[in-house]
C-alpha cells in the first residue's frame, strides 16, 4: 500500500496562486495593451511581455 502525503488545502491553494502561469495568448494581449498605452514604442517587446506576465500573475493571485 502506497502512502501519499496531502498538503493542507490552504497551502495548496496558496501554492497554486503563486505558480499560475498565464497562457501565451493572455500575455500577448496584455503586452499589446501595455505597448499601445505607452505610445507604441519600438524595441521594448520583451519588457512589455515580462510586465504583462507579472501583472497577470498578480491579478490571478489576488482574485483566486
N, C-alpha and C positions, 0 to 999 in steps of 0.2 A: 504494500500500500504506500503510495507516494504522498508525502505531506506537502502542502503548499502553504506559503505564507501570504496572508492577506494584509494589505495596508489598511489602516483606518480610512473610512470614507472621506473625511475632511482632508487628510493628507493627499489622498489620491486625486481629489478634485483640485487642490492647490497645485499639484504637480502637473496635471493636465492643462491648467491655465497657463503655467509658465512654459510648457513645452508645445503649445499650439503653434503650428506653422501655417501661416496663411498660404493659400494657393498662389501660383504664379500669376494667374489671371487677376485675383484680388489685388495683389501687389502692383501689377502693371496699371490697373485702373487708378489706384490711389496715387501712384507715382506720376501718372499723366495729369491728374488733377493738381498735384503739387507743382509740376512743371508749368502748367498753364497759369496758376496763381502767382508764380514768381516771374511771369512775363516771358515764358518760353526761352530761357537761356540755353545756349549750346554748351556741350561739354560737361554737363553735371548729371548725366543719366544715372551713374552709379550712386551718387549722393542722394538723388531723389528716390531711387529704388530702396536703399537702406533706410531712408527716412520713412518711406511708406510701410516697409516691413515692420519697423519699430512701432509705428502708430497703430497698425492693425493688431500686433501682438498685445499692446497696451489696452486697446479697445476691447479685445477678447478677454483679457484678464480682469477687467473691471465690470464686464457685463455678464459674465458666466457665473 
